[in-house]
C-alpha cells in the first residue's frame, strides 16, 4: 500500500465520520430483494405484536385487571408493527436515516 492509498482511506473515513458520505453497507443493513423486504416486514409485525401481548399478559396477571391491559397492549403492539412496516417502505424516512 503506497502513501496515496493510505491518504484515500483516511479521507474516506473522515468524510464518513463527518456525515458527508454514507458508510459502506454491511450485510443485512437493508434487505435488497422482495423476499428480504417481505421477511423483514413479517418479522417486524409479529415481533411487535408478541412483545405487546407478553407485556399485557404480565401486567394483567400482576395487577389482576384481565383482559384490559392485554387488550391495550395488543392494540399498541399492532400499531407499532404497522408503523415499523410503514417506515420500512416509506422512502422519505429511509433517506433521512442514511
Gaussian input, Z-matrix of N, CA and C with variables (Angstrom, degrees):
# hf/3-21g

backbone

0 1
 N
 C     1     B1
 C     2     B2     1     A1
 N     3     B3     2     A2     1     D1
 C     4     B4     3     A3     2     D2
 C     5     B5     4     A4     3     D3
 N     6     B6     5     A5     4     D4
 C     7     B7     6     A6     5     D5
 C     8     B8     7     A7     6     D6
 N     9     B9     8     A8     7     D7
 C    10    B10     9     A9     8     D8
 C    11    B11    10    A10     9     D9
 N    12    B12    11    A11    10    D10
 C    13    B13    12    A12    11    D11
 C    14    B14    13    A13    12    D12
 N    15    B15    14    A14    13    D13
 C    16    B16    15    A15    14    D14
 C    17    B17    16    A16    15    D15
 N    18    B18    17    A17    16    D16
 C    19    B19    18    A18    17    D17
 C    20    B20    19    A19    18    D18
 N    21    B21    20    A20    19    D19
 C    22    B22    21    A21    20    D20
 C    23    B23    22    A22    21    D21
 N    24    B24    23    A23    22    D22
 C    25    B25    24    A24    23    D23
 C    26    B26    25    A25    24    D24
 N    27    B27    26    A26    25    D25
 C    28    B28    27    A27    26    D26
 C    29    B29    28    A28    27    D27
 N    30    B30    29    A29    28    D28
 C    31    B31    30    A30    29    D29
 C    32    B32    31    A31    30    D30
 N    33    B33    32    A32    31    D31
 C    34    B34    33    A33    32    D32
 C    35    B35    34    A34    33    D33
 N    36    B36    35    A35    34    D34
 C    37    B37    36    A36    35    D35
 C    38    B38    37    A37    36    D36
 N    39    B39    38    A38    37    D37
 C    40    B40    39    A39    38    D38
 C    41    B41    40    A40    39    D39
 N    42    B42    41    A41    40    D40
 C    43    B43    42    A42    41    D41
 C    44    B44    43    A43    42    D42
 N    45    B45    44    A44    43    D43
 C    46    B46    45    A45    44    D44
 C    47    B47    46    A46    45    D45
 N    48    B48    47    A47    46    D46
 C    49    B49    48    A48    47    D47
 C    50    B50    49    A49    48    D48
 N    51    B51    50    A50    49    D49
 C    52    B52    51    A51    50    D50
 C    53    B53    52    A52    51    D51
 N    54    B54    53    A53    52    D52
 C    55    B55    54    A54    53    D53
 C    56    B56    55    A55    54    D54
 N    57    B57    56    A56    55    D55
 C    58    B58    57    A57    56    D56
 C    59    B59    58    A58    57    D57
 N    60    B60    59    A59    58    D58
 C    61    B61    60    A60    59    D59
 C    62    B62    61    A61    60    D60
 N    63    B63    62    A62    61    D61
 C    64    B64    63    A63    62    D62
 C    65    B65    64    A64    63    D63
 N    66    B66    65    A65    64    D64
 C    67    B67    66    A66    65    D65
 C    68    B68    67    A67    66    D66
 N    69    B69    68    A68    67    D67
 C    70    B70    69    A69    68    D68
 C    71    B71    70    A70    69    D69
 N    72    B72    71    A71    70    D70
 C    73    B73    72    A72    71    D71
 C    74    B74    73    A73    72    D72
 N    75    B75    74    A74    73    D73
 C    76    B76    75    A75    74    D74
 C    77    B77    76    A76    75    D75
 N    78    B78    77    A77    76    D76
 C    79    B79    78    A78    77    D77
 C    80    B80    79    A79    78    D78
 N    81    B81    80    A80    79    D79
 C    82    B82    81    A81    80    D80
 C    83    B83    82    A82    81    D81
 N    84    B84    83    A83    82    D82
 C    85    B85    84    A84    83    D83
 C    86    B86    85    A85    84    D84
 N    87    B87    86    A86    85    D85
 C    88    B88    87    A87    86    D86
 C    89    B89    88    A88    87    D87
 N    90    B90    89    A89    88    D88
 C    91    B91    90    A90    89    D89
 C    92    B92    91    A91    90    D90
 N    93    B93    92    A92    91    D91
 C    94    B94    93    A93    92    D92
 C    95    B95    94    A94    93    D93
 N    96    B96    95    A95    94    D94
 C    97    B97    96    A96    95    D95
 C    98    B98    97    A97    96    D96
 N    99    B99    98    A98    97    D97
 C   100   B100    99    A99    98    D98
 C   101   B101   100   A100    99    D99
 N   102   B102   101   A101   100   D100
 C   103   B103   102   A102   101   D101
 C   104   B104   103   A103   102   D102
 N   105   B105   104   A104   103   D103
 C   106   B106   105   A105   104   D104
 C   107   B107   106   A106   105   D105
 N   108   B108   107   A107   106   D106
 C   109   B109   108   A108   107   D107
 C   110   B110   109   A109   108   D108
 N   111   B111   110   A110   109   D109
 C   112   B112   111   A111   110   D110
 C   113   B113   112   A112   111   D111
 N   114   B114   113   A113   112   D112
 C   115   B115   114   A114   113   D113
 C   116   B116   115   A115   114   D114
 N   117   B117   116   A116   115   D115
 C   118   B118   117   A117   116   D116
 C   119   B119   118   A118   117   D117
 N   120   B120   119   A119   118   D118
 C   121   B121   120   A120   119   D119
 C   122   B122   121   A121   120   D120
 N   123   B123   122   A122   121   D121
 C   124   B124   123   A123   122   D122
 C   125   B125   124   A124   123   D123
 N   126   B126   125   A125   124   D124
 C   127   B127   126   A126   125   D125
 C   128   B128   127   A127   126   D126
 N   129   B129   128   A128   127   D127
 C   130   B130   129   A129   128   D128
 C   131   B131   130   A130   129   D129
 N   132   B132   131   A131   130   D130
 C   133   B133   132   A132   131   D131
 C   134   B134   133   A133   132   D132
 N   135   B135   134   A134   133   D133
 C   136   B136   135   A135   134   D134
 C   137   B137   136   A136   135   D135
 N   138   B138   137   A137   136   D136
 C   139   B139   138   A138   137   D137
 C   140   B140   139   A139   138   D138
 N   141   B141   140   A140   139   D139
 C   142   B142   141   A141   140   D140
 C   143   B143   142   A142   141   D141
 N   144   B144   143   A143   142   D142
 C   145   B145   144   A144   143   D143
 C   146   B146   145   A145   144   D144
 N   147   B147   146   A146   145   D145
 C   148   B148   147   A147   146   D146
 C   149   B149   148   A148   147   D147
 N   150   B150   149   A149   148   D148
 C   151   B151   150   A150   149   D149
 C   152   B152   151   A151   150   D150
 N   153   B153   152   A152   151   D151
 C   154   B154   153   A153   152   D152
 C   155   B155   154   A154   153   D153
 N   156   B156   155   A155   154   D154
 C   157   B157   156   A156   155   D155
 C   158   B158   157   A157   156   D156
 N   159   B159   158   A158   157   D157
 C   160   B160   159   A159   158   D158
 C   161   B161   160   A160   159   D159
 N   162   B162   161   A161   160   D160
 C   163   B163   162   A162   161   D161
 C   164   B164   163   A163   162   D162
 N   165   B165   164   A164   163   D163
 C   166   B166   165   A165   164   D164
 C   167   B167   166   A166   165   D165
 N   168   B168   167   A167   166   D166
 C   169   B169   168   A168   167   D167
 C   170   B170   169   A169   168   D168
 N   171   B171   170   A170   169   D169
 C   172   B172   171   A171   170   D170
 C   173   B173   172   A172   171   D171
 N   174   B174   173   A173   172   D172
 C   175   B175   174   A174   173   D173
 C   176   B176   175   A175   174   D174
 N   177   B177   176   A176   175   D175
 C   178   B178   177   A177   176   D176
 C   179   B179   178   A178   177   D177
 N   180   B180   179   A179   178   D178
 C   181   B181   180   A180   179   D179
 C   182   B182   181   A181   180   D180
 N   183   B183   182   A182   181   D181
 C   184   B184   183   A183   182   D182
 C   185   B185   184   A184   183   D183
 N   186   B186   185   A185   184   D184
 C   187   B187   186   A186   185   D185
 C   188   B188   187   A187   186   D186
 N   189   B189   188   A188   187   D187
 C   190   B190   189   A189   188   D188
 C   191   B191   190   A190   189   D189
 N   192   B192   191   A191   190   D190
 C   193   B193   192   A192   191   D191
 C   194   B194   193   A193   192   D192
 N   195   B195   194   A194   193   D193
 C   196   B196   195   A195   194   D194
 C   197   B197   196   A196   195   D195
 N   198   B198   197   A197   196   D196
 C   199   B199   198   A198   197   D197
 C   200   B200   199   A199   198   D198
 N   201   B201   200   A200   199   D199
 C   202   B202   201   A201   200   D200
 C   203   B203   202   A202   201   D201
 N   204   B204   203   A203   202   D202
 C   205   B205   204   A204   203   D203
 C   206   B206   205   A205   204   D204
 N   207   B207   206   A206   205   D205
 C   208   B208   207   A207   206   D206
 C   209   B209   208   A208   207   D207
 N   210   B210   209   A209   208   D208
 C   211   B211   210   A210   209   D209
 C   212   B212   211   A211   210   D210
 N   213   B213   212   A212   211   D211
 C   214   B214   213   A213   212   D212
 C   215   B215   214   A214   213   D213
 N   216   B216   215   A215   214   D214
 C   217   B217   216   A216   215   D215
 C   218   B218   217   A217   216   D216
 N   219   B219   218   A218   217   D217
 C   220   B220   219   A219   218   D218
 C   221   B221   220   A220   219   D219
 N   222   B222   221   A221   220   D220
 C   223   B223   222   A222   221   D221
 C   224   B224   223   A223   222   D222
 N   225   B225   224   A224   223   D223
 C   226   B226   225   A225   224   D224
 C   227   B227   226   A226   225   D225
 N   228   B228   227   A227   226   D226
 C   229   B229   228   A228   227   D227
 C   230   B230   229   A229   228   D228
 N   231   B231   230   A230   229   D229
 C   232   B232   231   A231   230   D230
 C   233   B233   232   A232   231   D231
 N   234   B234   233   A233   232   D232
 C   235   B235   234   A234   233   D233
 C   236   B236   235   A235   234   D234
 N   237   B237   236   A236   235   D235
 C   238   B238   237   A237   236   D236
 C   239   B239   238   A238   237   D237
 N   240   B240   239   A239   238   D238
 C   241   B241   240   A240   239   D239
 C   242   B242   241   A241   240   D240
 N   243   B243   242   A242   241   D241
 C   244   B244   243   A243   242   D242
 C   245   B245   244   A244   243   D243
 N   246   B246   245   A245   244   D244
 C   247   B247   246   A246   245   D245
 C   248   B248   247   A247   246   D246
 N   249   B249   248   A248   247   D247
 C   250   B250   249   A249   248   D248
 C   251   B251   250   A250   249   D249
 N   252   B252   251   A251   250   D250
 C   253   B253   252   A252   251   D251
 C   254   B254   253   A253   252   D252
 N   255   B255   254   A254   253   D253
 C   256   B256   255   A255   254   D254
 C   257   B257   256   A256   255   D255
 N   258   B258   257   A257   256   D256
 C   259   B259   258   A258   257   D257
 C   260   B260   259   A259   258   D258
 N   261   B261   260   A260   259   D259
 C   262   B262   261   A261   260   D260
 C   263   B263   262   A262   261   D261
 N   264   B264   263   A263   262   D262
 C   265   B265   264   A264   263   D263
 C   266   B266   265   A265   264   D264
 N   267   B267   266   A266   265   D265
 C   268   B268   267   A267   266   D266
 C   269   B269   268   A268   267   D267
 N   270   B270   269   A269   268   D268
 C   271   B271   270   A270   269   D269
 C   272   B272   271   A271   270   D270
 N   273   B273   272   A272   271   D271
 C   274   B274   273   A273   272   D272
 C   275   B275   274   A274   273   D273
 N   276   B276   275   A275   274   D274
 C   277   B277   276   A276   275   D275
 C   278   B278   277   A277   276   D276
 N   279   B279   278   A278   277   D277
 C   280   B280   279   A279   278   D278
 C   281   B281   280   A280   279   D279
 N   282   B282   281   A281   280   D280
 C   283   B283   282   A282   281   D281
 C   284   B284   283   A283   282   D282
 N   285   B285   284   A284   283   D283
 C   286   B286   285   A285   284   D284
 C   287   B287   286   A286   285   D285
 N   288   B288   287   A287   286   D286
 C   289   B289   288   A288   287   D287
 C   290   B290   289   A289   288   D288
 N   291   B291   290   A290   289   D289
 C   292   B292   291   A291   290   D290
 C   293   B293   292   A292   291   D291

   B1=1.4480
   B2=1.5277
   B3=1.3164
   B4=1.4574
   B5=1.5255
   B6=1.3248
   B7=1.4551
   B8=1.5256
   B9=1.3257
   B10=1.4647
   B11=1.5283
   B12=1.3480
   B13=1.4559
   B14=1.5270
   B15=1.3258
   B16=1.4602
   B17=1.5185
   B18=1.3376
   B19=1.4628
   B20=1.5226
   B21=1.3358
   B22=1.4665
   B23=1.5316
   B24=1.3183
   B25=1.4679
   B26=1.5222
   B27=1.3298
   B28=1.4705
   B29=1.5262
   B30=1.3388
   B31=1.4614
   B32=1.5259
   B33=1.3181
   B34=1.4703
   B35=1.5223
   B36=1.3385
   B37=1.4642
   B38=1.5269
   B39=1.3310
   B40=1.4623
   B41=1.5265
   B42=1.3378
   B43=1.4687
   B44=1.5252
   B45=1.3143
   B46=1.4589
   B47=1.5206
   B48=1.3172
   B49=1.4622
   B50=1.5254
   B51=1.3328
   B52=1.4568
   B53=1.5261
   B54=1.3301
   B55=1.4536
   B56=1.5179
   B57=1.3287
   B58=1.4611
   B59=1.5201
   B60=1.2989
   B61=1.4632
   B62=1.5174
   B63=1.3371
   B64=1.4610
   B65=1.5220
   B66=1.3453
   B67=1.4562
   B68=1.5187
   B69=1.3250
   B70=1.4640
   B71=1.5202
   B72=1.3287
   B73=1.4628
   B74=1.5132
   B75=1.3014
   B76=1.4601
   B77=1.5133
   B78=1.3066
   B79=1.4564
   B80=1.5191
   B81=1.3148
   B82=1.4516
   B83=1.5152
   B84=1.3343
   B85=1.4580
   B86=1.5316
   B87=1.3061
   B88=1.4560
   B89=1.5172
   B90=1.3065
   B91=1.4621
   B92=1.5263
   B93=1.3127
   B94=1.4553
   B95=1.5246
   B96=1.3176
   B97=1.4595
   B98=1.5247
   B99=1.3267
   B100=1.4698
   B101=1.5299
   B102=1.3293
   B103=1.4620
   B104=1.5235
   B105=1.3249
   B106=1.4622
   B107=1.5185
   B108=1.3341
   B109=1.4596
   B110=1.5310
   B111=1.3262
   B112=1.4614
   B113=1.5105
   B114=1.3190
   B115=1.4573
   B116=1.5194
   B117=1.3343
   B118=1.4629
   B119=1.5234
   B120=1.3384
   B121=1.4585
   B122=1.5258
   B123=1.3242
   B124=1.4626
   B125=1.5142
   B126=1.3154
   B127=1.4642
   B128=1.5229
   B129=1.3342
   B130=1.4632
   B131=1.5361
   B132=1.3222
   B133=1.4644
   B134=1.5263
   B135=1.3172
   B136=1.4654
   B137=1.5234
   B138=1.3213
   B139=1.4631
   B140=1.5268
   B141=1.3320
   B142=1.4622
   B143=1.5254
   B144=1.3159
   B145=1.4624
   B146=1.5263
   B147=1.3218
   B148=1.4664
   B149=1.5300
   B150=1.3249
   B151=1.4650
   B152=1.5196
   B153=1.3184
   B154=1.4588
   B155=1.5205
   B156=1.3276
   B157=1.4639
   B158=1.5190
   B159=1.3309
   B160=1.4667
   B161=1.5242
   B162=1.3253
   B163=1.4649
   B164=1.5225
   B165=1.3297
   B166=1.4643
   B167=1.5187
   B168=1.3305
   B169=1.4600
   B170=1.5230
   B171=1.3267
   B172=1.4645
   B173=1.5224
   B174=1.3250
   B175=1.4648
   B176=1.5278
   B177=1.3310
   B178=1.4645
   B179=1.5171
   B180=1.3039
   B181=1.4677
   B182=1.5263
   B183=1.3379
   B184=1.4548
   B185=1.5337
   B186=1.3547
   B187=1.4596
   B188=1.5289
   B189=1.3282
   B190=1.4599
   B191=1.5215
   B192=1.3004
   B193=1.4705
   B194=1.5260
   B195=1.3180
   B196=1.4616
   B197=1.5030
   B198=1.2731
   B199=1.4605
   B200=1.5177
   B201=1.3294
   B202=1.4640
   B203=1.5276
   B204=1.3116
   B205=1.4614
   B206=1.5305
   B207=1.3195
   B208=1.4654
   B209=1.5249
   B210=1.3270
   B211=1.4608
   B212=1.5283
   B213=1.3243
   B214=1.4615
   B215=1.5297
   B216=1.3343
   B217=1.4614
   B218=1.5261
   B219=1.3197
   B220=1.4636
   B221=1.5232
   B222=1.3248
   B223=1.4638
   B224=1.5271
   B225=1.3392
   B226=1.4632
   B227=1.5313
   B228=1.3213
   B229=1.4588
   B230=1.5184
   B231=1.3227
   B232=1.4679
   B233=1.5239
   B234=1.3211
   B235=1.4678
   B236=1.5225
   B237=1.3197
   B238=1.4577
   B239=1.5290
   B240=1.3186
   B241=1.4654
   B242=1.5136
   B243=1.3257
   B244=1.4640
   B245=1.5303
   B246=1.3372
   B247=1.4641
   B248=1.5213
   B249=1.3283
   B250=1.4670
   B251=1.5248
   B252=1.3139
   B253=1.4711
   B254=1.5248
   B255=1.3204
   B256=1.4666
   B257=1.5271
   B258=1.3332
   B259=1.4650
   B260=1.5263
   B261=1.3265
   B262=1.4613
   B263=1.5218
   B264=1.3192
   B265=1.4580
   B266=1.5221
   B267=1.3193
   B268=1.4540
   B269=1.5229
   B270=1.3200
   B271=1.4733
   B272=1.5271
   B273=1.3191
   B274=1.4672
   B275=1.5195
   B276=1.3216
   B277=1.4610
   B278=1.5295
   B279=1.3177
   B280=1.4525
   B281=1.5331
   B282=1.3522
   B283=1.4577
   B284=1.5222
   B285=1.3204
   B286=1.4638
   B287=1.5102
   B288=1.3249
   B289=1.4470
   B290=1.5191
   B291=1.3004
   B292=1.4762
   B293=1.4948
   A1=107.79
   A2=115.92
   A3=118.60
   A4=110.70
   A5=115.96
   A6=121.65
   A7=111.95
   A8=117.24
   A9=120.99
   A10=111.27
   A11=117.87
   A12=121.22
   A13=110.43
   A14=117.51
   A15=121.22
   A16=111.56
   A17=116.04
   A18=120.52
   A19=110.86
   A20=116.98
   A21=121.24
   A22=110.60
   A23=116.97
   A24=120.89
   A25=110.72
   A26=117.55
   A27=121.03
   A28=110.40
   A29=117.18
   A30=120.94
   A31=110.71
   A32=117.52
   A33=121.33
   A34=110.94
   A35=116.95
   A36=120.67
   A37=111.05
   A38=117.11
   A39=120.36
   A40=111.07
   A41=117.06
   A42=119.63
   A43=111.27
   A44=117.20
   A45=120.89
   A46=110.14
   A47=117.14
   A48=121.61
   A49=110.97
   A50=118.33
   A51=122.15
   A52=112.59
   A53=117.93
   A54=121.53
   A55=113.78
   A56=117.71
   A57=120.64
   A58=112.00
   A59=117.62
   A60=122.80
   A61=108.78
   A62=115.09
   A63=119.79
   A64=108.56
   A65=117.28
   A66=118.40
   A67=109.71
   A68=117.82
   A69=119.07
   A70=110.08
   A71=115.45
   A72=120.96
   A73=110.59
   A74=114.98
   A75=120.42
   A76=107.40
   A77=117.34
   A78=120.58
   A79=111.35
   A80=117.00
   A81=121.29
   A82=113.96
   A83=119.21
   A84=120.48
   A85=110.02
   A86=117.52
   A87=122.84
   A88=107.43
   A89=116.59
   A90=117.86
   A91=110.38
   A92=116.71
   A93=120.88
   A94=113.21
   A95=117.91
   A96=120.11
   A97=109.85
   A98=116.87
   A99=119.13
   A100=112.35
   A101=116.74
   A102=119.27
   A103=110.75
   A104=116.59
   A105=120.62
   A106=111.56
   A107=116.37
   A108=119.78
   A109=111.20
   A110=116.78
   A111=119.99
   A112=112.49
   A113=116.45
   A114=120.29
   A115=110.88
   A116=116.27
   A117=118.90
   A118=111.14
   A119=118.18
   A120=121.13
   A121=110.76
   A122=116.53
   A123=119.65
   A124=112.41
   A125=116.83
   A126=120.60
   A127=110.45
   A128=117.57
   A129=121.24
   A130=110.56
   A131=116.98
   A132=120.49
   A133=110.91
   A134=116.61
   A135=120.32
   A136=111.16
   A137=117.96
   A138=119.23
   A139=111.30
   A140=118.52
   A141=120.30
   A142=110.59
   A143=116.83
   A144=120.68
   A145=111.41
   A146=117.03
   A147=120.77
   A148=110.68
   A149=117.21
   A150=120.18
   A151=110.40
   A152=118.03
   A153=121.13
   A154=112.36
   A155=117.08
   A156=121.13
   A157=110.94
   A158=117.10
   A159=120.59
   A160=110.76
   A161=117.19
   A162=119.70
   A163=110.31
   A164=116.72
   A165=120.30
   A166=112.77
   A167=117.55
   A168=120.41
   A169=111.69
   A170=116.55
   A171=119.42
   A172=111.94
   A173=117.08
   A174=119.26
   A175=111.43
   A176=117.58
   A177=120.54
   A178=111.33
   A179=116.32
   A180=119.95
   A181=110.84
   A182=116.50
   A183=121.38
   A184=111.94
   A185=116.28
   A186=120.46
   A187=113.48
   A188=118.10
   A189=121.50
   A190=113.33
   A191=117.40
   A192=121.02
   A193=112.49
   A194=117.68
   A195=121.30
   A196=110.90
   A197=123.34
   A198=135.05
   A199=112.95
   A200=118.32
   A201=120.13
   A202=113.97
   A203=118.21
   A204=118.66
   A205=111.22
   A206=116.48
   A207=119.72
   A208=110.24
   A209=116.69
   A210=120.61
   A211=111.79
   A212=117.17
   A213=120.84
   A214=110.32
   A215=116.43
   A216=118.82
   A217=112.35
   A218=117.89
   A219=120.40
   A220=109.78
   A221=116.70
   A222=120.83
   A223=110.17
   A224=117.33
   A225=119.76
   A226=111.85
   A227=117.93
   A228=121.01
   A229=111.69
   A230=116.94
   A231=120.46
   A232=110.94
   A233=116.49
   A234=120.67
   A235=109.95
   A236=116.99
   A237=120.96
   A238=111.38
   A239=117.34
   A240=120.79
   A241=112.49
   A242=117.24
   A243=120.84
   A244=110.35
   A245=117.60
   A246=120.05
   A247=111.92
   A248=117.66
   A249=120.45
   A250=110.93
   A251=117.28
   A252=120.59
   A253=110.20
   A254=117.16
   A255=120.47
   A256=110.19
   A257=117.10
   A258=120.65
   A259=111.37
   A260=117.28
   A261=120.71
   A262=111.34
   A263=116.94
   A264=121.00
   A265=114.05
   A266=119.46
   A267=122.34
   A268=109.13
   A269=118.66
   A270=119.75
   A271=112.98
   A272=118.63
   A273=119.60
   A274=111.39
   A275=118.58
   A276=120.04
   A277=110.59
   A278=118.13
   A279=121.46
   A280=110.71
   A281=117.62
   A282=119.99
   A283=111.54
   A284=118.79
   A285=121.66
   A286=112.25
   A287=117.85
   A288=120.92
   A289=112.32
   A290=118.02
   A291=120.11
   A292=110.96
   D1=124.41
   D2=-179.52
   D3=-89.53
   D4=-179.90
   D5=-175.78
   D6=-64.78
   D7=-36.58
   D8=-179.14
   D9=-65.60
   D10=-40.78
   D11=178.50
   D12=-62.72
   D13=-40.24
   D14=178.21
   D15=-63.39
   D16=-40.44
   D17=178.04
   D18=-64.47
   D19=-44.73
   D20=179.82
   D21=-60.04
   D22=-42.02
   D23=179.57
   D24=-64.91
   D25=-44.97
   D26=179.30
   D27=-64.65
   D28=-38.92
   D29=178.25
   D30=-64.12
   D31=-43.13
   D32=178.36
   D33=-62.03
   D34=-43.33
   D35=179.31
   D36=-64.14
   D37=-41.26
   D38=179.77
   D39=-65.80
   D40=-42.30
   D41=178.99
   D42=-64.94
   D43=-37.41
   D44=177.23
   D45=-66.93
   D46=-43.15
   D47=-179.50
   D48=-63.01
   D49=-37.02
   D50=-179.73
   D51=-80.59
   D52=-6.44
   D53=179.24
   D54=85.35
   D55=12.40
   D56=179.47
   D57=-81.53
   D58=-28.20
   D59=177.43
   D60=-123.17
   D61=152.79
   D62=174.44
   D63=-72.56
   D64=142.41
   D65=173.35
   D66=-66.38
   D67=152.09
   D68=178.95
   D69=-61.56
   D70=139.07
   D71=-178.05
   D72=-70.21
   D73=131.84
   D74=173.74
   D75=-95.88
   D76=159.61
   D77=-179.93
   D78=-60.11
   D79=128.85
   D80=177.14
   D81=90.27
   D82=6.42
   D83=-179.32
   D84=-63.60
   D85=-51.60
   D86=173.70
   D87=-136.79
   D88=139.30
   D89=178.11
   D90=-65.32
   D91=138.76
   D92=-175.76
   D93=-101.14
   D94=-22.45
   D95=-176.86
   D96=-107.84
   D97=163.04
   D98=175.27
   D99=-58.39
   D100=-35.72
   D101=177.81
   D102=-64.92
   D103=-37.68
   D104=178.41
   D105=-64.68
   D106=-43.92
   D107=177.70
   D108=-63.88
   D109=-43.34
   D110=-179.95
   D111=-64.04
   D112=-43.24
   D113=179.13
   D114=-64.01
   D115=-44.19
   D116=179.99
   D117=-65.05
   D118=-40.46
   D119=178.88
   D120=-62.25
   D121=-42.90
   D122=178.36
   D123=-64.13
   D124=-42.73
   D125=179.17
   D126=-64.57
   D127=-39.87
   D128=179.32
   D129=-60.36
   D130=-47.40
   D131=-177.63
   D132=-67.03
   D133=-48.75
   D134=-176.38
   D135=-64.96
   D136=-43.19
   D137=-177.58
   D138=-67.38
   D139=-40.84
   D140=177.88
   D141=-64.29
   D142=-39.34
   D143=179.53
   D144=-67.01
   D145=-42.61
   D146=179.45
   D147=-63.75
   D148=-42.98
   D149=178.73
   D150=-62.33
   D151=-44.39
   D152=178.01
   D153=-61.00
   D154=-43.68
   D155=-179.76
   D156=-64.52
   D157=-44.73
   D158=-178.66
   D159=-63.68
   D160=-44.64
   D161=178.90
   D162=-62.20
   D163=-44.54
   D164=178.79
   D165=-61.63
   D166=-43.93
   D167=179.30
   D168=-64.46
   D169=-43.69
   D170=-179.93
   D171=-64.77
   D172=-43.11
   D173=178.55
   D174=-66.58
   D175=-39.56
   D176=177.48
   D177=-62.68
   D178=-42.30
   D179=179.41
   D180=-65.00
   D181=-41.71
   D182=-177.66
   D183=-70.08
   D184=-41.60
   D185=-175.68
   D186=-96.76
   D187=-9.00
   D188=179.47
   D189=67.19
   D190=39.52
   D191=-177.02
   D192=-112.27
   D193=24.32
   D194=-175.93
   D195=-50.44
   D196=134.74
   D197=-0.11
   D198=-104.34
   D199=15.61
   D200=-167.82
   D201=-67.10
   D202=-49.00
   D203=-179.89
   D204=-69.79
   D205=-32.38
   D206=174.36
   D207=-58.27
   D208=-46.76
   D209=-179.21
   D210=-65.92
   D211=-40.51
   D212=179.96
   D213=-63.30
   D214=-47.80
   D215=-177.95
   D216=-74.81
   D217=-24.58
   D218=172.22
   D219=-63.31
   D220=-45.22
   D221=178.95
   D222=-66.48
   D223=-43.75
   D224=178.97
   D225=-62.61
   D226=-39.87
   D227=176.78
   D228=-65.27
   D229=-39.50
   D230=178.02
   D231=-64.03
   D232=-45.87
   D233=179.57
   D234=-63.40
   D235=-41.52
   D236=179.04
   D237=-61.60
   D238=-43.34
   D239=178.53
   D240=-63.58
   D241=-41.66
   D242=179.14
   D243=-66.85
   D244=-40.46
   D245=177.53
   D246=-64.74
   D247=-36.92
   D248=176.87
   D249=-63.01
   D250=-41.69
   D251=178.39
   D252=-68.36
   D253=-38.12
   D254=176.85
   D255=-60.40
   D256=-44.47
   D257=178.48
   D258=-64.66
   D259=-33.32
   D260=178.84
   D261=-64.51
   D262=-40.66
   D263=-174.94
   D264=-97.01
   D265=-4.58
   D266=179.67
   D267=-86.55
   D268=113.18
   D269=-175.71
   D270=-66.96
   D271=-27.83
   D272=-179.30
   D273=-67.32
   D274=-42.26
   D275=-179.23
   D276=-69.63
   D277=-31.84
   D278=179.73
   D279=-69.83
   D280=-37.88
   D281=-178.66
   D282=-70.62
   D283=-27.23
   D284=177.49
   D285=-71.61
   D286=-33.56
   D287=-176.66
   D288=-83.20
   D289=-15.02
   D290=-178.47
   D291=-98.96

